[in-house]
Amino acid sequence: MDSCYAVDKELEKLCDKYKSANERMQQSLDDFISSVQAYNNEINQKPLDETVSEAVKTTITDFIERAKATNISVGNAHKDLHGSVSKLGKTIDRNFTTDFSAVITEGAFDGEWKQRLLNEVICEHFLRQGMLDIAESLNEDARLQLPHVRKEPFLELHRILESLRQHILDPALQWAEQNREELNRRKSPLEFKLHRLRFIELIRCGAIKQKEVLDYARKLAPFAEEHTKDMQLLMGSLLYLHEGVQNSTYSFLFEESSWAEICDIFTRDACGLLGLSVESPLSVGINAGCKALPPLLSIRQVMQSRQVAGVWSSKEELPVEIELGQEYRYHSIFACPILRQQSSEQNPPMRLMCGHVISKDALHKLVVGNSNR
């Protein structure tokens, strides 16, 4: 964080210097343009056969000399600004590490299978983001040959999301109806939220849509038991249908945040039904890696200074625990209190009769130790 503050301070100085230099140069240019226009008007007003007076010639000569001096001044200011830009670059290089080879696991992406897996993750990320052309180009260049059935869910997901961002509800409603059974099993509010938005769009039109509003209210009846409070708000808004719901205490129903919320709910439910994570694995990996890099670099530097760097490279785990925050906690990881090792499929946690839990390796060592006594 101190590194960020140092760079931010230099950047702020550069911005202030640039703003000051820009204002001075702009003022000089405006003055010269005004002077040139004044001289031009003065000369054009004189007859063509009239010679220019010595006074005018002297004034023009002085103006040219002043322009040359200003040009030199602007050039020096530009050089000074360029020096500040160079200083900012040096500050960035001094405060941020550009060589991450010390914390890279050699051979992590070696081999055809690993390269293909990495390309597939990147291609899937582009499909998730709706960058279909880029994903297709990568699919061809990397010769992934992803089947259409694997790409189709992302295409449909992006198509429906794009419709929701444009406040078009029909594709999402159709998808929700097709997957109603699974959504109900997950107790998802998606279908009700979509119908709620459709109802809100109808009452936005006022009394002119009164019949359609009342007809659509009957469609919301099946949701009344689970979403009682929301239904009460929607029905209460009908009292102001003639006066305009937008001008009533129910105006909050038209907040734009409802559309952002429905996009998030649809993404979560759609990914859940497709067996996908809500966030892109590539984004999660990169963001988590960026958070972990500073402490890893510090640890590596300490280990190298104490000549124990081999301790890290000899194991498939980090030398210390790194806190990434709650947003990156997807499941709990058991660490054996005896061997200080994380559990794995080969070394699962084992519960003892006394209620304590240790790793299988630790249990095996205890058994072997007791048998040798």
N, C-alpha and C positions, 0 to 999 in steps of 0.2 A: 504493500500500500504506500509505503514511503517513496518507492520508485515512481509510482503514479503521480504523487504530489509533486515530486521534483520535476517531472516532465510537464505536468500541468502548469507549474509556475513559469517555466521557460516558454511554454506555448502562449501563456497569457501576456508575457513581455513582448513576444514576437507580434501578437495580434495588436497590442497597443501601438507598437512602433510602426506596424504596417498601416494602421488606421491614421496615425499622425502624418506619415509620409504621403499617404494617398490624398489626404485633405490639402496638404501643402502643394502637391503637384497639380491637383485639380484646380486650386485657386490660381496658380501660375498660368495654367493653360487658359482658364476663363479670362484672365487679364489680358493675355496676349491675343486671344481671339477678338476681344472687344477693341483692342488697340488697332489690330489689322483692319477690322471692319470700319473703324473711324477714319483711318488713313485712306482706305479705299473709297469711302463716301466723299471725303474731302477732295480727292484727286478727280473723281468722276464728275463733281460739280463744276470743275474748272473747264474752260474752253480747251479744245484739243491743241490749238496753236499757242497756248500760254505756257511759258516755261515755269518749272518748279522753282520756287524761291529758295534762297540759301538757308533760310530759317527752317523750312520744311525738310530740306536735305539733311540738315544737322540733326533735326528731331528723329528722322528715319534712321540715320547712322547710329544715334544713341540707342534707339530701340533695338537695332540689330545687335549691338554690343551687349545690351542688357539680356537679349535672348540667348546669346552665346554663354553669358555668365550663368544664366538660369539653367541652361542645358547641362553645364558642368556640375552645377549644384544638384540637379536631379540625378545625374549619373553617380555622383558621390553618395547620395542618399540611397540609390539602388544597390550600390556596392555594400553599404552599411547594412541594408536589409538582407542582402544575400549572406553576409557574415552571420547575422542572427539566425537565419535558416540553417546554416551549416552548424552553428552552435547547438541548435535544437536537435539536429541529427546526432551529434556527438553525445548529447545528454541521454538520448534514447538508447544509443549503443552502450553507454556506461551503466545505465540503470536496468536494462533488460537483457536477458540472455538470448542470444541468437543461435547458439550451438546446443542442441538438446541430445547430442549423441551419447552423453554420459548416462542418460536415463532411458535409453532405447534398448529394448531387448533384441539382441542380434538374432536374425533369422525368424523374426516374428511373422513376416509376410513372405518368407521364402517358400518356394514350391508352387506348382501349378494350381493345386486345390485351394491353397490359402489365397492366392491372387484372384482366383475366380470368386471365392466367397466374399472378398473385399469388394470386388466390382459389383457383385449382386447387391450388397448392402448399399453401395452408393447409388446404384440404379433404382433400388426400392425407395431410397430417400427422394430422388427426383420425382418418382411417380407419386409419392405422398404429397409433395409440394405442388403437384399439377404441372411440372415442367416436362410435359410428355415428349416434346421434340428432343430435348437433351437426353432423356432416358432412352429413347429409341436409338439415338446416335451411339450412346455408350453400349447399348445392347448389341449393335452391329459391329462396332469397332473392337469390343472385347470378346466378340463371338460367344456371347452368353446363351443366345438362342432361348430366351425365356418364353415359355408357352403363353398363348393369349389368355388362357384360363387363369394364369397367375397375375396377369396385368389387369384383367377385367375388373376385379374388385376396386382397385385404385382408381380406375377410370370412372366407375360409377360413383365412388365416394367423392371425387373431385367435381364431377358434374352436378351432384346434388348440393354440395357445399357452395359452389359458384352460384347456383340458383337461389340459395338461402341468402347469400350476400347481396343479391339483387332483389330481395324481398319477394321471391317467388316460392310459394309453399307447395305447389302441386307435386313435384317430383319427390320431395321428402315425405309428404303425406302418403303417397302411393307406396313408397318403400316401407314406411311404418306399418301400413295395413298388411303388406305382404309378410312382414316379420312380427306381426302382432303377438303371436303365441310365445315366441322367444323373448320379446320385450316384456311381456307380462310376467314371464317366469323370472326375469331379472328385476322386476318391479321398477321398470324404467318409466319416467314421466314424459318421455319423448312425444308420444302420440297426443297426449293431452296438451302439452305445451304448443304443439303445432296447431291444433284446433283452436287453442286459446288465441294465438296470434291471428288466425283467420277471422275469429270473432271480433277481435280488436280492430282489424282492418275494416270490417263491415260497419262497426259503430262509429268509426272515424268519418264515414260518409254522412252520418246524421239521420234525420227522419226520413230522408228519401229512400233509405234502404231498410225501413222499419220491418216490412214483411220478411225480407231475407234474414234480418237479424233474429227475429222471433223463430223462424224456421230452423236456423242454425243453432239456436239455443237448445232446441229439443235434441240435437245431435250430441250435445254435451252432457245430457242426462246420465249416461252410463259412467261418467267420470265423477259424478257428484259425491259419491261416498268417500272416495280416496282423496279428492281434492276439494274438500268442503269450503275451506277459506277462500281459495281462488275463485270458486264458483260464486260465492257470496259477493265478492268484489265485482265480478263480471255482471251479475244480475243487478247489483246496485247501480252500476253505471247506466243502466237503461232508463233510470229516472231522469237523466239529463240528456236523453237522446234528442229531444226537440231543441233544447237550449244550446247544445253543443258540449259533448263530453270533454273536449279539449279545454274548455273554460271552467270546468268543475273541479272538485276535489279528487276526481278520478283521472286527472290529466297524466298522472304518473304511468298509466297503462301504456302510453304512447312513447315511453322512453326508448331510445335506440339500443340501450343495453340488453333489451329482451332479445334482439336479433343476434347479438354476440353470444348470449347465453345459449340460444337454441343451436348455434353452430358448434359450440363446445359439447353440448349434450349429444348431438347427432354424431360428432366425431368419436366420442367415447363409446357410445352404444354400437356404432357401425364397426369400429375396430374390435370391440368385444365379441361381436357376432362372427367376425371374420377370423378371430383368433390372433389378432395383431395387437401390439402395444399401442397406446394412444400417441406416444411420442416416437419420433423416428429414432431407431437405435443408433444411427450415425450421429444425430444431434446430441443424444444423451452421452455417447462416448466422448465426443469432442468437448462438450461442456464440462463433463466430469474430469477429463484429462487436463483442461485448462485450469481447473481449480486445484488439481493435485500437483501440477508442475512445480510451482514455487517451493512447497515444502520438500518435494522430491529432490530438487536441485540443491537445496540447503543440506539435506541429509547426505546426498552423494558427496558434496564438498567436504563435510565433516569426516565422512568415512575415508575419503582419500587422504585427508590431512593426517589421520590417525593410522593410515596404512592398513585398513581393514576392508577395503573395497570388495575383496573377494567374497565376503560374507553375503553380500546381496546377490551377486551373480550366481552363487551356488544353489539358490533356492527359487522356487516358483511363486514367491510371495514377497510382499513389501516388508522391509525391516521394521517398520512401525505402522501403527494405525493412523490413517489420514481421514479427518472428519470432512465430509462433503456436504452435510446438511440433510435435513429431513426429506427434501424433494428427491434425493437419490437413494432413499431407503426403500427397496422393493420387497425385501424379505429379511428376516433375521439370520445372522450367521453365528453359529456357536463356536466359541474358542475354549479349548480345554484349559481349566484353571491349573492343571499340573504341568503339562508340556507346553502350554502357551501356543498351541497350534490350532488353526482353524479346521473345523471338521470338513470331511469330504465324503464321497460315496465309498471310498476305500477305507476311510477312517471316520465312521459315523459316531455321533454321541451315544453313550450307553448310560442308562439309569441304574444306579445301585439300589440295593434293598433299603438303605438309609434315606433315599430320596435325592442324594447328590448325583450330579451328572458329570461324567468325564468322557474323554475320547476312548475309542476302542484300543488304540495303541497304548494309552496310559493304563487301561485295565489289564491289558496283556502283560505289561511290565510289572504291575503289582502282583499278578498271579505268578509270574515267573520268579519274582523276588521272594515271595512267600514260600514257594515250593523248594527253593534252594536253602532255606534256613534249617 
